[in-house]
Amino acid sequence: MRERFRSSDYRFLIICLILAAACTWFCVRYYQRAFPEASIDFRVNREDAGSTAAKFLSDRGYRITGYRHAARFDFDDNAKTFLERELGLEQANRIMGSTVRLWHWSNRWFRPQQKEEFSVAVTPAGDIAAFEHQIPEAEARSSIPEAEARGAAENFLRAVMRRGPESLEFVEGSSLTRPARTDHVFTWKERAFNIKDSTYRIEVTVLGDEVGAYREYLKVPEQWLRDYQHLRSRNEAAGTVDSAAFLVLALGLLVWLMMSVRRGQVRWRIAILVGIVGAILSLLASWNEFPLSEFGYPTTDSYTSFVARLTFMNILIAAAWGAALLILTAAAEPLYREMLGRQISLGNLFRPAGLRTRGFFIGAVLGITLAAVSIAYQIAFYILASRVGAWAPAEVPYDNLLNTRFPWAFVLFMGFMPAVSEEFLFRMFAIPFLRKVLRSLWAAVVLAAFLWGFGHATYPTQPFFIRGVEVGVFGVAIGLIVLRWGILPALIWHYSVDAMYSALLLMRSHSLYFRLTGAASAGIMLLPAIVALAAYLRKRGFEPETGLTNDAETALLPVSSPAGAVEAPPAEIVSYSAWSMRRRIIAAAAFVAGLSFLLVPATRVDEHPRYRLSADEARAAAGRFLGQQGADPAVFRNVTAPQARWQGEDSLAGKYFLERRPVSWVASVFEKYRHIQGWSVRYFKELDKEEWQVVIHPETGRVTGFNHVLPEDRPGADIPAAKAIEIASSFAAAFGWDLGNTDLKETTSDKKKARRDYTLEWEARPGDIRNLDEARYRVRVQVAGDKVASVRNFWKLPEAYTRARTQENAVSISVFAAKIVA
């Protein structure tokens, strides 16, 4: 017998309609007040910016024909947050749109497996904010003196960038000697700019005799960044605690899944279907972002291998999402079926019979209403919270999803995935599971809600708990709604809200296609309600829910035995058969032969030095060194640990040597000039930038390297480069590194707030025994003020070798994929 609307249903629908209308009005009126946006005047779009960038390169004489082009929208988030917190949004918007050119379209032109490439950043107003011409370090160019190079940089600023050097204050310069040229980097700052100790920097790079790069950026004070990170650490700590609780819940889910499988309670069909839908949407969203992924293409790889790796990773991620949703559904559905027997089952919700029921229509309308209510709740919450000091960074009214092929695919994914994964885990599974564990329904609802809520604590909102409280409180309401009306309203609400936030930019776009597809993908959950209402009107009533509920599905499941499993026929007993003496002898001989390989002599690169000193002895040696440098180790916390230098550039140098010399030679070179093993002793203070790291030889106790990190505002001397070179040379000689047969290759000057630092790098001359072919032995010394702050030695490898060694091709990708599949 068909069901008709009852009088209580009409009252319910009228209340929902009024609530939805009132909340929608409230959201439209007050959304910007609760979630203010950064102001960006888009006078040029992505395509226009690309044309402007291409013309800039053409005017400089560069030819980009045959290059691939990729683009994306970028900004410096640290600079944005700094200006907002220090100046307020209104004043920050004025500065970010004029003085500080924060927003830009980044354009990149490249060729696969070629180092040379071009990049140009264009502001939304159509101005050039940065450009770079990357060339191989071995490419020959005419070298000019530093003074002439600085003159070329100033001419570029004046003639091309329309920046008069007289309005700038010179900050620092550096020179880098390449194999066939000398490069120079010069940095200025705006004289009239000083906001809370920040400076606006202008940097020009001269490659040989040609200007090869320009950029401008806001240099945020180091102490501010550390203070902000300290503030954010509370968010991260709250997120970490929540993650620990989440892991316990996830372990409970896996245990419950195994128990449900043994009892035969899992409905695999619906679990597999949910997993497949999630995997398909993940794969679609990943491939949709290919234009953005292409922006990060590494030119060391072939383009084919890049596409192959991206394809494989997208498939792997999609499979992981599908597997996760399958496991989650398989574990949560039996508990949901058990607790809410009178609700329409998960498997029947979106079947034609379920769509035509009264319960589905009421649940769908409630879910749509909840979407409007929850957004209004968020707006009201943050308007009130802002009055007592709550803060969140302004929204950026643009997203790179607009640069994808099908932006609506991302909206579908961002609506479906959080809705299904979070509602299944924190409502459909957590509430009934925690009720069993805690023996209290209220405790289960509240704990599940706030466990979900504080999963959002890492958002950049302050105070750290505000986002967890906001989401957790509404989570309690959603939990109660699920208990009364089932999981459907929660799914529709969650999808609608997340999809709407993702589609907001599409619906505000000037493109009719973006507006229509954004509205369709965000509002797709209206469709089931419309279908249910149409079926009601056409059939003059709803289909009965008989046979569609959780209780009906439970009744169809096979009854398990008291032991928890259906009895199986006894397995055939196979009698034990001992090995013959001949087999035993063969096995013993194979075992002995295998052990004998351990006796084969083999030379290892890391055989020496050995750890003959204990950690305490190494720490004592490091403490004595700190005392010699005028530092008191007693005022620091310290930790001592063994360090193996066989990663990064050391590993690459080892490979370079091993391709050219026997292992014994390589081992002796590292033992003599770059010890692989050592004790690393770190001295640090809580909430203080200053720290020391000292490396101790594990046999002799000699210091083989150290690094002293100082805050940028720590006072010190401001000495000329010649004096810094003298200090560094003397220290290196006393350290045991003779610089007599080396050339100074790199000199970098860095003007800090109250001192000047230098980074100096020497390279062994051709014919030096520490070199091998094109690998050059180098010593780097950093001088902070008039004190040496760091010394280290290493091998500088040819760029061509480094690029070749990091290259990936279709074969390497195929091997990697085969390993994962296996």
ZIURRA-V174116 format. One record per residue. RES is the residue in one letter. BURIAL is b if it has 16 or more other C-alpha atoms within 10 Angstrom, else e. D_FIRST is the distance of its C-alpha to the first C-alpha in Angstrom with 2 decimals. Layout:
# ZIURRA-V174116
res-><RES,RES>
burial-><BURIAL,BURIAL>
d_first-><D_FIRST,D_FIRST>
This chain:
# ZIURRA-V174116
res-><M,R,E,R,F,R,S,S,D,Y,R,F,L,I,I,C,L,I,L,A,A,A,C,T,W,F,C,V,R,Y,Y,Q,R,A,F,P,E,A,S,I,D,F,R,V,N,R,E,D,A,G,S,T,A,A,K,F,L,S,D,R,G,Y,R,I,T,G,Y,R,H,A,A,R,F,D,F,D,D,N,A,K,T,F,L,E,R,E,L,G,L,E,Q,A,N,R,I,M,G,S,T,V,R,L,W,H,W,S,N,R,W,F,R,P,Q,Q,K,E,E,F,S,V,A,V,T,P,A,G,D,I,A,A,F,E,H,Q,I,P,E,A,E,A,R,S,S,I,P,E,A,E,A,R,G,A,A,E,N,F,L,R,A,V,M,R,R,G,P,E,S,L,E,F,V,E,G,S,S,L,T,R,P,A,R,T,D,H,V,F,T,W,K,E,R,A,F,N,I,K,D,S,T,Y,R,I,E,V,T,V,L,G,D,E,V,G,A,Y,R,E,Y,L,K,V,P,E,Q,W,L,R,D,Y,Q,H,L,R,S,R,N,E,A,A,G,T,V,D,S,A,A,F,L,V,L,A,L,G,L,L,V,W,L,M,M,S,V,R,R,G,Q,V,R,W,R,I,A,I,L,V,G,I,V,G,A,I,L,S,L,L,A,S,W,N,E,F,P,L,S,E,F,G,Y,P,T,T,D,S,Y,T,S,F,V,A,R,L,T,F,M,N,I,L,I,A,A,A,W,G,A,A,L,L,I,L,T,A,A,A,E,P,L,Y,R,E,M,L,G,R,Q,I,S,L,G,N,L,F,R,P,A,G,L,R,T,R,G,F,F,I,G,A,V,L,G,I,T,L,A,A,V,S,I,A,Y,Q,I,A,F,Y,I,L,A,S,R,V,G,A,W,A,P,A,E,V,P,Y,D,N,L,L,N,T,R,F,P,W,A,F,V,L,F,M,G,F,M,P,A,V,S,E,E,F,L,F,R,M,F,A,I,P,F,L,R,K,V,L,R,S,L,W,A,A,V,V,L,A,A,F,L,W,G,F,G,H,A,T,Y,P,T,Q,P,F,F,I,R,G,V,E,V,G,V,F,G,V,A,I,G,L,I,V,L,R,W,G,I,L,P,A,L,I,W,H,Y,S,V,D,A,M,Y,S,A,L,L,L,M,R,S,H,S,L,Y,F,R,L,T,G,A,A,S,A,G,I,M,L,L,P,A,I,V,A,L,A,A,Y,L,R,K,R,G,F,E,P,E,T,G,L,T,N,D,A,E,T,A,L,L,P,V,S,S,P,A,G,A,V,E,A,P,P,A,E,I,V,S,Y,S,A,W,S,M,R,R,R,I,I,A,A,A,A,F,V,A,G,L,S,F,L,L,V,P,A,T,R,V,D,E,H,P,R,Y,R,L,S,A,D,E,A,R,A,A,A,G,R,F,L,G,Q,Q,G,A,D,P,A,V,F,R,N,V,T,A,P,Q,A,R,W,Q,G,E,D,S,L,A,G,K,Y,F,L,E,R,R,P,V,S,W,V,A,S,V,F,E,K,Y,R,H,I,Q,G,W,S,V,R,Y,F,K,E,L,D,K,E,E,W,Q,V,V,I,H,P,E,T,G,R,V,T,G,F,N,H,V,L,P,E,D,R,P,G,A,D,I,P,A,A,K,A,I,E,I,A,S,S,F,A,A,A,F,G,W,D,L,G,N,T,D,L,K,E,T,T,S,D,K,K,K,A,R,R,D,Y,T,L,E,W,E,A,R,P,G,D,I,R,N,L,D,E,A,R,Y,R,V,R,V,Q,V,A,G,D,K,V,A,S,V,R,N,F,W,K,L,P,E,A,Y,T,R,A,R,T,Q,E,N,A,V,S,I,S,V,F,A,A,K,I,V,A>
burial-><e,e,e,e,e,e,e,e,e,e,e,e,b,e,e,b,b,e,b,b,e,e,b,b,e,b,b,e,e,e,b,e,e,b,b,b,b,b,b,b,e,e,e,b,e,b,e,e,b,b,e,b,b,b,e,b,b,e,e,e,e,e,e,b,e,e,e,e,b,b,b,b,b,b,e,e,e,e,b,b,b,b,b,b,e,e,e,e,b,e,e,b,b,e,e,b,b,e,e,b,b,b,b,b,b,b,b,b,b,b,b,b,e,e,b,b,b,b,b,b,b,b,b,b,b,b,b,b,b,b,b,b,b,e,e,e,b,e,e,e,b,e,b,b,e,b,e,e,b,b,e,b,b,b,b,b,b,e,e,e,e,e,e,e,b,e,e,b,e,b,b,b,b,b,b,b,b,b,e,e,b,b,b,b,b,b,b,b,b,b,e,e,e,e,e,e,e,b,b,b,b,b,b,b,b,b,b,b,b,b,b,b,b,b,b,b,b,b,e,b,b,e,e,e,e,e,e,e,e,e,e,b,e,b,b,b,e,b,b,b,e,b,b,e,e,b,e,e,b,e,e,b,b,e,e,b,b,e,e,b,b,e,b,b,b,b,b,b,e,b,b,b,b,b,b,b,b,b,b,b,b,b,b,b,b,b,b,b,b,b,b,b,b,b,b,e,b,b,b,b,b,b,b,e,b,b,b,b,b,b,b,b,e,b,b,b,b,b,b,b,b,b,b,b,b,b,b,b,b,b,b,b,b,b,b,b,b,e,b,b,b,b,b,b,b,b,b,b,b,e,e,e,b,b,b,b,b,b,b,b,b,b,b,b,b,b,b,b,b,b,b,b,b,b,b,b,b,b,b,b,e,b,b,e,b,e,e,e,e,b,b,b,b,b,e,e,e,b,e,e,b,b,b,b,e,b,b,b,b,b,b,b,b,b,b,b,b,b,b,b,b,b,b,b,b,b,b,b,b,b,b,b,b,b,b,e,e,e,e,e,b,b,e,b,b,b,b,b,b,b,b,b,b,b,b,b,b,b,b,b,b,b,b,b,b,b,b,b,b,b,b,b,e,b,b,b,e,b,b,b,b,b,b,e,b,b,b,b,b,b,b,b,b,b,b,b,b,b,b,b,e,b,b,b,b,b,b,e,b,e,e,e,e,b,b,e,b,b,b,b,b,b,b,b,b,b,e,b,b,e,e,b,b,e,b,b,e,e,e,e,b,b,b,b,b,e,e,b,b,b,b,b,b,b,e,e,e,e,e,e,e,e,e,e,e,e,e,e,e,e,e,e,e,e,e,e,e,e,e,e,e,e,e,e,e,e,e,e,e,e,e,e,e,e,e,e,e,e,e,e,e,e,e,e,b,b,e,b,b,e,b,e,b,e,b,e,e,b,b,e,b,b,b,e,b,b,e,e,e,e,e,e,b,e,e,b,e,b,e,b,e,b,e,e,b,b,e,e,e,b,e,b,b,b,e,b,b,b,e,e,e,e,b,e,e,b,b,b,b,b,b,e,e,b,b,b,b,b,b,b,b,b,b,b,e,e,e,e,e,b,b,b,b,b,b,b,b,b,b,e,b,b,b,b,b,b,b,b,e,e,e,b,e,e,e,b,e,b,e,e,b,e,e,b,b,e,b,b,b,e,b,b,e,e,e,e,b,e,b,e,e,b,e,b,b,b,b,b,b,b,b,b,e,e,b,b,b,b,b,b,b,b,b,b,b,b,e,e,e,b,b,b,e,e,b,b,b,b,b,b,b,b,b,b,b,b,b,b,b,b,b,b,b,b,b,b,b,b,e,e,e,b,b,e,e,e,b,b,b,b,e,e,b,e,e,e,b,e,e,e,e,e>
d_first-><0.00,3.80,6.57,9.68,13.24,14.69,18.35,19.39,18.00,20.16,23.09,22.68,22.67,25.65,27.53,27.00,28.22,31.23,32.08,31.91,34.05,36.56,36.94,37.37,40.09,41.74,41.71,43.30,45.91,46.95,46.23,49.85,51.15,49.37,49.77,52.90,53.81,57.15,58.61,59.25,60.60,59.55,62.17,61.91,58.92,58.93,60.32,62.99,64.02,64.46,66.70,68.74,69.21,70.26,72.79,74.19,74.84,76.32,78.66,79.85,80.72,77.90,76.24,72.61,72.17,70.52,68.98,65.25,63.79,61.18,60.30,58.31,58.23,60.19,61.54,63.29,60.78,63.57,65.46,62.38,61.54,65.20,65.58,62.35,63.23,66.87,66.69,63.24,60.83,62.43,65.93,64.69,62.88,66.15,68.08,65.53,65.50,69.29,71.78,69.64,68.10,65.22,62.62,63.35,62.14,63.58,64.64,65.92,67.75,68.44,69.30,68.11,70.76,73.10,74.13,75.00,72.17,71.70,69.41,69.31,67.34,66.70,65.60,62.85,65.82,67.30,70.17,71.28,70.67,71.67,72.78,73.96,75.74,75.53,78.30,79.49,81.82,84.42,84.51,87.97,88.63,91.76,92.16,93.48,94.74,92.43,94.02,93.62,90.00,89.29,90.93,88.67,85.61,86.82,87.46,83.90,82.55,84.69,84.39,80.87,78.79,80.70,81.38,84.90,86.22,88.08,84.79,84.09,85.66,86.38,84.72,85.26,86.14,86.05,87.52,86.27,88.61,86.83,88.49,89.68,89.24,88.88,85.78,85.78,83.05,83.82,81.78,82.26,80.47,80.07,82.83,80.94,77.72,77.24,73.94,73.86,76.32,74.32,76.16,75.19,76.72,77.87,78.58,80.42,81.12,84.09,84.00,87.67,88.80,85.43,82.79,79.75,77.25,76.44,73.90,73.48,71.52,71.20,72.88,70.98,73.19,72.89,72.73,69.83,67.89,68.69,67.69,64.39,63.74,64.56,62.03,59.42,60.28,58.37,55.21,55.91,56.63,53.31,51.58,53.52,52.49,48.86,49.28,50.70,47.70,45.41,47.29,46.68,42.95,43.08,44.95,42.31,39.67,41.68,42.22,38.56,37.71,40.19,38.77,35.20,36.54,38.34,35.23,33.19,30.70,31.19,28.61,31.30,29.16,27.84,31.33,33.09,30.85,31.58,35.24,35.48,34.03,36.49,39.37,38.75,38.62,41.73,43.59,42.69,43.82,47.03,48.05,47.25,49.98,52.64,54.73,55.05,55.75,58.48,60.30,61.06,62.24,65.35,68.09,69.49,66.68,66.21,63.38,61.79,61.80,60.34,57.40,57.05,57.10,54.61,52.29,52.55,52.06,48.98,47.50,48.52,46.96,43.72,43.68,44.38,41.51,39.17,40.44,40.17,36.54,35.76,37.47,35.92,32.34,33.03,34.42,32.05,28.62,29.03,30.11,27.28,24.77,26.59,26.85,23.46,21.09,18.00,18.53,17.30,20.10,22.89,22.41,18.81,19.57,20.94,19.14,17.01,13.76,15.08,16.31,12.99,11.74,12.48,15.01,16.85,17.28,18.53,20.77,22.17,23.09,24.65,26.63,28.01,28.98,30.65,32.76,34.29,34.69,36.40,38.87,39.70,40.18,42.56,44.51,44.92,45.81,48.60,49.94,50.44,51.67,54.23,55.84,56.73,58.04,55.08,55.73,54.09,55.71,54.85,52.29,53.81,52.27,52.49,51.24,52.33,48.80,49.79,52.35,49.88,48.69,45.00,44.67,40.89,40.84,42.39,39.80,36.94,38.79,39.70,36.16,34.48,37.10,37.61,33.93,32.90,36.06,36.43,32.85,32.40,35.78,36.05,32.49,30.43,33.45,36.04,34.06,32.72,36.00,38.22,36.26,37.16,40.76,41.36,39.12,38.13,34.99,36.83,39.78,37.61,35.91,39.32,41.25,38.78,38.81,42.59,43.14,41.15,42.94,46.46,45.80,46.44,49.71,51.91,51.08,54.32,53.34,55.65,55.83,54.58,51.73,50.26,47.78,46.65,46.09,44.23,41.81,41.55,40.61,37.76,36.80,36.28,33.80,31.94,31.90,30.32,27.65,26.87,26.59,24.04,22.04,23.00,25.36,23.74,25.32,28.64,28.65,27.95,30.47,33.13,32.91,33.00,36.01,38.07,37.36,38.20,41.51,42.37,41.48,43.25,46.48,44.88,43.29,46.72,48.56,50.38,48.74,45.79,44.61,44.71,42.91,40.07,39.59,39.97,37.31,34.93,35.48,35.28,32.25,30.25,27.75,26.67,25.31,22.23,21.23,21.91,19.90,16.81,17.40,18.06,14.83,13.01,15.29,15.13,11.40,11.10,8.90,8.80,7.56,6.63,10.15,10.01,13.20,14.54,16.38,20.05,19.60,17.65,20.51,23.13,21.96,22.56,26.12,29.04,30.49,33.97,37.01,38.60,41.18,38.58,38.69,38.07,41.37,43.22,45.93,49.35,51.16,54.37,57.39,60.01,63.54,65.63,68.29,71.18,72.84,76.16,79.31,79.57,76.15,77.02,80.26,78.55,75.92,78.63,80.72,77.81,77.19,80.86,81.04,78.13,79.80,83.05,81.57,81.66,85.45,85.66,87.27,85.15,85.94,83.25,83.28,82.22,84.71,86.79,87.06,85.79,84.59,87.80,87.31,84.80,82.28,84.49,87.54,85.72,84.52,88.08,89.38,86.78,87.69,91.35,90.51,88.60,91.61,93.86,91.63,91.96,88.50,87.86,85.36,84.96,82.97,80.26,77.56,78.01,76.33,78.05,76.40,77.61,77.20,77.14,78.00,76.34,73.55,73.43,76.79,78.63,76.45,76.93,80.69,80.74,79.05,81.53,84.45,83.13,82.84,86.57,88.23,87.95,85.99,89.21,90.34,87.02,86.99,90.52,89.75,86.75,88.72,91.56,89.88,86.19,85.38,81.98,81.79,82.42,81.49,79.57,80.11,78.03,79.13,76.72,75.90,72.58,71.57,74.81,75.18,78.53,78.57,80.85,80.11,83.09,83.30,85.77,87.42,86.31,89.79,92.29,90.39,91.34,89.07,87.84,85.69,84.18,82.05,82.39,79.50,80.43,78.54,79.34,80.80,83.20,86.75,89.21,92.05,91.96,94.44,95.35,94.11,97.55,97.60,94.09,95.19,98.23,96.21,93.67,96.40,98.36,95.29,94.23,97.78,97.84,94.46,95.99,94.78,97.72,96.95,100.38,99.18,96.10,95.30,93.21,90.21,87.79,88.47,85.74,86.49,83.75,84.65,82.81,82.80,85.98,87.37,87.53,86.22,87.29,85.85,88.59,88.25,91.16,91.16,93.62,95.93,95.97,97.75,96.73,95.96,92.69,91.38,90.10,89.95,87.84,86.49,88.38,88.92,88.17,88.71,86.70,87.95,86.31,88.49,86.99,89.64,92.75,91.15,89.76,86.04,85.06,86.70,85.15,86.22,84.24,84.54,83.61,82.23,82.34,79.24,78.92,78.72,76.13,73.92,74.35,73.54,70.30,69.23,66.11,65.61,63.04,64.59,64.39,60.79,59.94,61.66,59.82,56.47,57.40,58.21,54.85,52.99,55.17>
